[in-house]
């Protein structure tokens, strides 16, 4: 694979760095015959690296985030000699990531409180996968390398001094349905700038600025064309605003405008 030519196509420094790290891990996997993993990736980052893996025809990998439909996942690269372990579902995912369960005695905290506590301890966001919040606590999906430090250090934070903190098998991560807020939009057309304007509750000119600033993604790919037409089942992410799914187009109003049913991720 010609790494230099592939990297030339990407102008953003963060994308080039992400791709370079992937190439390094592929090389290590092949040379050392050992498993290599990326950090936890956002859906946009995952989409980018899967495109690269397809481009270089590298098939020895799986994606994993600790639970079905995880929002943040890692890519696990493996050598040929370990292929059967993955095909036969014999790989122990606890060897690359863990679930830290926090159970609180009295307090119920939001997602941002748990993430804020982790960041306060100096942990980088990419070392943490999904945070599944339940009634009296949360499951934190984290890289194996930080598990021991995080388990002991979280107890030192004031909020979690009285909490029970333990490492549980990654297969025991709490199952929780993704929560959505239902929205109904009335737009002149299904052009992306119209949809972004409504979702971001801003003017059309401001929506165009969001597109120019590369803050809008359709199905986890950056999109700057305001004339792009969206369709049912498209996922639209607007940085600083949120993530949405186009669920249904309910026809036209008497004035000819389109009625769109949308779910917003909570």
C-alpha positions as CSV (number, residue, x, y, z in Angstrom):
1,X,0.0,0.0,0.0
2,X,1.3,3.5,-0.9
3,X,0.7,5.3,2.4
4,X,2.0,8.6,1.1
5,X,-0.4,8.7,-1.8
6,X,-3.4,7.9,0.5
7,X,-2.4,10.5,3.1
8,X,-2.1,13.2,0.3
9,X,-5.9,13.0,-0.2
10,X,-6.5,14.1,3.4
11,X,-5.8,17.7,4.3
12,X,-6.9,17.8,7.9
13,X,-4.0,17.1,10.4
14,X,-6.2,15.1,12.7
15,X,-7.3,12.8,9.9
16,X,-3.8,12.3,8.7
17,X,-2.6,11.5,12.2
18,X,-5.5,9.0,12.7
19,X,-4.7,7.3,9.4
20,X,-1.0,7.2,10.1
21,X,-1.6,5.5,13.4
22,X,-3.7,2.9,11.7
23,X,-1.0,2.2,9.2
24,X,1.5,1.8,12.0
25,X,-0.7,-0.7,13.8
26,X,-1.3,-2.7,10.6
27,X,2.5,-2.9,10.2
28,X,3.1,-4.0,13.8
29,X,0.4,-6.7,13.5
30,X,2.0,-8.1,10.4
31,X,5.6,-7.9,11.7
32,X,5.0,-9.1,15.3
33,X,2.1,-11.4,14.6
34,X,0.2,-9.8,17.5
35,X,-3.1,-8.2,18.0
36,X,-3.2,-4.4,17.8
37,X,-6.1,-2.1,18.7
38,X,-7.0,1.5,18.0
39,X,-8.3,3.9,20.7
40,X,-12.1,4.2,20.9
41,X,-13.3,6.0,17.8
42,X,-16.3,8.2,17.2
43,X,-18.6,7.1,14.4
44,X,-17.0,9.7,12.1
45,X,-13.5,8.4,12.9
46,X,-14.6,4.8,12.5
47,X,-16.2,5.5,9.1
48,X,-12.9,7.2,8.0
49,X,-10.7,4.3,9.0
50,X,-13.0,1.6,7.7
51,X,-12.8,3.4,4.3
52,X,-9.0,3.2,4.6
53,X,-9.1,-0.5,5.5
54,X,-11.3,-1.2,2.5
55,X,-9.0,0.9,0.3
56,X,-5.9,-1.1,1.2
57,X,-7.9,-4.4,1.2
58,X,-7.1,-5.2,4.8
59,X,-9.7,-7.7,6.1
60,X,-8.2,-9.0,9.3
61,X,-10.1,-6.8,11.7
62,X,-13.2,-6.5,13.8
63,X,-14.8,-3.5,15.5
64,X,-15.9,-3.7,19.1
65,X,-17.4,-1.3,21.7
66,X,-18.5,-3.5,24.5
67,X,-22.1,-3.7,23.6
68,X,-24.4,-3.9,20.6
69,X,-24.7,-0.7,18.6
70,X,-22.0,1.0,20.7
71,X,-21.5,4.6,19.6
72,X,-17.7,4.6,20.3
73,X,-15.8,1.5,19.2
74,X,-12.2,0.3,18.7
75,X,-10.8,-1.5,15.7
76,X,-9.0,-4.7,16.6
77,X,-6.4,-5.8,14.0
78,X,-5.2,-9.4,14.1
79,X,-2.6,-11.5,12.2
80,X,-3.5,-14.4,9.9
81,X,-2.6,-17.0,12.5
82,X,-5.3,-15.7,14.9
83,X,-8.1,-15.5,12.3
84,X,-9.9,-18.6,13.6
85,X,-10.2,-17.2,17.1
86,X,-12.4,-14.4,15.8
87,X,-14.3,-16.5,13.3
88,X,-15.2,-19.0,16.1
89,X,-16.0,-16.2,18.6
90,X,-13.3,-17.3,21.0
91,X,-11.5,-14.0,21.5
92,X,-11.6,-12.6,25.0
93,X,-12.5,-9.0,24.6
94,X,-11.6,-8.4,28.3
95,X,-8.0,-8.5,27.1
96,X,-8.4,-5.2,25.3
97,X,-11.2,-3.3,27.1
98,X,-13.0,-3.5,30.4
99,X,-16.2,-2.5,32.0
100,X,-15.9,-0.4,35.2
101,X,-19.2,-0.4,37.1
102,X,-20.0,2.5,39.5
103,X,-22.9,2.0,41.8
104,X,-24.0,5.0,43.8
105,X,-25.8,4.7,47.2
106,X,-27.8,7.9,47.0
107,X,-27.0,10.1,44.0
108,X,-28.1,9.8,40.4
109,X,-25.7,11.5,38.0
110,X,-25.9,12.4,34.3
111,X,-23.5,11.2,31.6
112,X,-21.5,14.4,31.7
113,X,-20.7,14.0,35.4
114,X,-19.1,10.6,34.8
115,X,-17.2,11.8,31.8
116,X,-16.2,15.0,33.6
117,X,-14.7,12.9,36.5
118,X,-12.7,10.8,34.1
119,X,-11.3,13.8,32.2
120,X,-10.5,15.4,35.6
121,X,-8.2,12.5,36.3
122,X,-6.2,13.2,33.2
123,X,-7.6,10.4,31.1
124,X,-7.9,11.2,27.3
125,X,-11.4,10.9,25.8
126,X,-10.2,8.4,23.3
127,X,-9.4,5.9,26.0
128,X,-13.1,5.7,27.0
129,X,-15.9,4.1,25.0
130,X,-19.6,4.4,25.8
131,X,-20.8,5.4,29.2
132,X,-24.0,3.6,30.0
133,X,-25.9,5.5,32.7
134,X,-28.6,3.6,34.7
135,X,-30.8,4.5,37.7
136,X,-28.1,4.2,40.5
137,X,-24.9,4.3,38.6
138,X,-23.1,3.7,35.3
139,X,-21.0,1.3,33.3
140,X,-17.8,2.8,31.9
141,X,-16.3,1.0,28.9
142,X,-12.6,1.7,28.9
143,X,-9.3,0.6,27.4
144,X,-7.6,-2.2,29.3
145,X,-4.5,-0.1,29.9
146,X,-6.3,2.5,32.1
147,X,-8.6,0.1,34.0
148,X,-6.4,-0.3,37.1
149,X,-5.6,3.4,37.4
150,X,-9.2,4.5,36.8
151,X,-10.7,2.0,39.2
152,X,-8.7,3.3,42.1
153,X,-8.6,6.9,41.2
154,X,-12.3,7.4,40.7
155,X,-12.8,6.5,44.3
156,X,-10.7,9.6,45.3
157,X,-13.2,12.0,43.6
158,X,-15.7,13.5,46.1
159,X,-18.7,12.4,44.1
160,X,-17.7,8.8,44.1
161,X,-16.2,8.4,47.6
162,X,-19.2,6.4,48.8
163,X,-19.8,4.6,45.5
164,X,-19.0,0.9,44.9
165,X,-16.6,0.7,42.0
166,X,-15.7,-2.7,40.5
167,X,-14.6,-4.3,37.2
168,X,-17.1,-6.6,35.7
169,X,-16.9,-8.9,32.7
170,X,-17.3,-6.9,29.5
171,X,-20.1,-9.2,28.4
172,X,-22.1,-7.9,31.5
173,X,-22.4,-4.3,30.3
174,X,-25.8,-3.0,31.2
175,X,-28.2,-3.2,28.2
176,X,-30.1,0.0,27.6
177,X,-32.1,1.2,24.7
178,X,-30.9,4.3,23.0
179,X,-33.1,7.2,24.0
180,X,-34.5,9.7,21.4
181,X,-36.5,12.8,21.3
182,X,-39.1,12.9,18.5
183,X,-39.3,16.0,16.3
184,X,-41.5,17.0,13.4
185,X,-40.2,19.5,10.9
186,X,-41.9,21.4,8.1
187,X,-39.4,22.3,5.4
188,X,-39.5,23.7,1.9
189,X,-37.5,20.7,0.6
190,X,-35.2,17.9,1.8
191,X,-32.1,19.9,0.8
192,X,-29.4,19.6,3.5
193,X,-29.3,23.3,4.2
194,X,-33.0,23.4,4.9
195,X,-32.7,20.4,7.3
196,X,-29.7,21.8,9.1
197,X,-31.4,25.2,9.5
198,X,-34.3,23.6,11.3
199,X,-32.3,21.2,13.4
200,X,-29.9,23.8,14.5
201,X,-32.8,26.3,15.0
202,X,-31.0,28.9,13.0
203,X,-31.2,30.9,9.7
204,X,-30.4,29.5,6.3
205,X,-27.2,31.7,6.1
206,X,-26.1,30.3,9.5
207,X,-26.7,26.8,8.3
208,X,-24.5,27.5,5.3
209,X,-21.8,28.6,7.7
210,X,-22.1,25.3,9.6
211,X,-21.6,23.5,6.3
212,X,-18.6,25.6,5.3
213,X,-17.1,25.1,8.7
214,X,-17.3,21.3,8.1
215,X,-19.4,20.7,11.2
216,X,-22.1,18.7,9.3
217,X,-21.9,15.0,8.6
218,X,-24.3,12.8,6.7
219,X,-24.0,9.1,7.6
220,X,-20.7,10.0,9.4
221,X,-19.2,11.6,6.3
222,X,-18.4,15.3,6.2
223,X,-20.7,17.1,3.8
224,X,-20.3,20.7,2.6
225,X,-22.8,20.7,-0.3
226,X,-25.9,22.6,0.8
227,X,-27.8,21.1,-2.2
228,X,-27.4,17.5,-1.1
229,X,-30.8,15.9,-0.7
230,X,-31.3,13.8,2.5
231,X,-33.5,10.7,2.6
232,X,-35.1,8.4,5.1
233,X,-32.7,6.6,7.4
234,X,-29.9,9.1,6.9
235,X,-28.0,10.0,10.1
236,X,-27.2,13.7,10.4
237,X,-24.6,14.9,12.9
238,X,-24.1,18.6,13.5
239,X,-21.1,19.3,15.8
240,X,-22.3,21.4,18.8
241,X,-25.9,20.6,18.1
242,X,-26.5,16.9,18.1
243,X,-27.2,13.7,16.1
244,X,-30.4,13.0,14.3
245,X,-32.0,10.3,12.2
246,X,-34.4,11.0,9.4
247,X,-37.2,8.5,10.1
248,X,-40.0,9.3,7.7
249,X,-41.2,11.9,5.2
250,X,-44.9,12.3,5.9
251,X,-45.9,14.0,2.6
252,X,-46.7,17.6,1.8
253,X,-48.7,20.3,3.5
254,X,-51.3,22.2,1.5
255,X,-48.7,24.8,0.8
256,X,-46.4,22.2,-0.7
257,X,-43.9,22.0,2.1
258,X,-42.5,18.7,3.3
259,X,-43.3,17.2,6.7
260,X,-40.3,15.2,8.1
261,X,-40.3,13.0,11.2
262,X,-36.9,13.0,13.0
263,X,-35.4,11.4,16.1
264,X,-32.8,13.2,18.0
265,X,-30.3,11.2,20.0
266,X,-30.4,12.0,23.8
